[in-house]
Amino acid sequence: MADKVKLAVALLLVVAGVAGFYLLGENPLILRVLSVLAGVGLAALVGWTSEPGKAFYVFAQESVAETRKVVWPTRKETVQTTGIVMVFVLVMAIFLWIVDASLVWAVRMMMGRGE
């Protein structure tokens, strides 16, 4: 039950930050943005103290660790793969254009409007 209350308070803090953005409409933009950031920051602090918040933090740490294990492609591999994709897109575009033009021609012939 305490976690639900903490998450509700966190949600209210975000809403308060957004409300502050609109209530401070006459003030400089930096104050309005700081209002939203303060609401989100305080909500993150409150949310972090709950069990779902702690579980999310552990999940985020594990995600970062898994990202470091990824073997990223070299620049050469990336350029080659991008080139292959571009050529494939071009070939498919030409193929679909030919199919479309053929179907238009066939429909015109069937409707007696052929040239």
Summary of the structure (lengths in Angstrom):
residues: 115
radius of gyration: 28.1
end to end distance: 76.7
largest distance: 77.6
contacts: 260
relative contact order: 0.08
helix: 84%
strand: 0%
